[in-house]
Amino acid sequence: MKTFQSITTIMLHSKKLMTMKTKLFILLIACLFFNTKSKAQDFHLTQYDAFSMYQNPALTANYLGEKWDYRMYSVCRTQWKTLPNKPYRTYGVGYDMPYKRFGLGCYLLNNRSGVLNFNTLNFQLSGSYFITDPKTSPHLLNVGLQTGLFYKTYNYNTNMLFESQYDNSTGELNSNIASGEALQKSSRLNFDANLGVFYKYKESNVKYAPFIGFSIFHLNLPKENMAGTYSKLPMRFNLQVGSDFIINKDWKVTPMILYMNQARAWECNIGALTYYKIKMEKNNTNCDLIFGLNYRVKDAMLLQLGLRYENYNLRMSYDINTSYLKAYSKNRGGFELTLQVSGKKGQSLLKSISSF
């Protein structure tokens, strides 16, 4: 989703960066800013299923039928490299593990946007409960809850220029014109709470496995404002549906749809992941090649490529911008890299790499 911090920091540039294209871009983003009524939205991930706790608390230690004792997650995303100075970056790590009928985990996500280093640090403790027994039932149904903190900061400096300081007589931003902004603080710490439910049908002798998940983020509507006006971070609603289809012993296809809504912002992601199994004759194991193609409606085409071997799952993706902002992004979007490492107690995590 287009974030409040992304919109704001795109607008704020020093005069030395003011090419004509940048001026026009600032005015364009200013229009977007006022249309959103200063309501913030969360940042998104292309590979949302690879960092699942950020997608749905009910997916904490829910490995969708795979039997592992724990799993570690990591993500790195960069975007808007065509803009002056610093691009936008997102980094995250996470860990979860099943315990009896519960899932326990946590994650840390950090998002930094633009020249003012508008930073959002999000830490969540995550837990889930399996309503059905995953060891005996083909129906995987569980609920999840997250509680934690997010800390937002930006680097306030005198070089900040706003669209209200655009001087029509010179065609440039003028620091001598009053901005009219009332920035009272440069950081905010908030409590946050999220809730979710997830269901998947997983029967070993059938060739399909449908799933559906629903989650709500920011249940407590935390305060968002850093200026004089009072505002709250609106709730984000996520709905995810899809199914695994086993074509044959070598091919599997997983079509998915993700719809997210937050205040007046919405996002719809439609696509599929395809898995092709390769036999490793050297050590008599299997390796899956992963191909993905998604479309984020009115925004971007998303290409994915990955490799899953034993307990390692590595994927990378690239967004090709297709929206009206492509004139400024030059069709370039975000590059994202994710890594999942699963493990079992008493076994080395490096065993599969050495055998590979």
GIRACOR-V310522 format. One line per field, one symbol per residue. ss: DSSP state (H for helix, E for strand, C for the rest). psi: psi as a letter, one per 30 degrees, with the letter a starting at -180 (. if undefined). burial: 1 if it has 9 or more other C-alpha atoms within 8 Angstrom, else 0. A space follows every 10 residues. Layout:
ss: ???
psi: ???
burial: ???
This chain:
ss: CCCHHHHHHH HCCCHHHCCH HHHHHHHHHH HHHHHCCCCC CCCCCCCHHH HHHHCCHHHC CCCCCCCCCE EEEEEEEEEC CCCCCCCEEE EEEEEEEEEC CEEEEEEEEE EEECCCCEEE EEEEEEEEEE CCCCCCCCEE EEEEEEEEEE EEECCCCCCC CCHHHEECCC CEECCCCCCC CCECCCEEEE EEEEEEEEEE ECCCCCCEEE EEEEEEECCC CCECCCECCC CECCCEEEEE EEEEEECCCC EEEEEEEEEE EECCEEEEEE EEEEEEEEEE CCCCEEEEEE EEEEEECCCE EEEEEEEEEC CEEEEEEEEE ECCCCHHHHC CEEEEEEEEE EEECCCCCCC HHHHHC
psi: lkleeeeefe fjllffgile eeeeeeeeee eeefffhgkl llllkeifff ifffekffgj gjghfkjlfl kkkkkkkklh ffllbklkkk kkllklkkjc glkklllkkk kkjafghjkj jjkkkkklkj eljfffkfjj klllkkkakk jklljklfgk klffgkjfef glkjffkkfg kijflglkkk kkklklkkkk kjkfglglil lkkklklheg ilkfkfafkk lljlkkkkkk lakkjjeaff kkkjkkkkkk kjbgklkkjk alkkkkkkkj feghlkkkkk kkkljjkgdl kjkkklkjjc gkjkkllkkj kgafgffefh fkbkkkklkk jllkkfkkff eeeef.
burial: 1011111111 1111100100 0110111011 0110010011 1100001101 1110111111 1100000111 1111111111 1110011111 1111111100 1111111111 1111111111 1111111111 1111000011 1111111111 1111000001 1110111000 0111000000 0000011101 1111111111 1100000011 1111111110 1111111000 0111111111 1111111001 1111111111 1110111111 1111111101 0000111111 1111111011 1111111110 1111111111 1100010110 1111111111 1110000010 010000
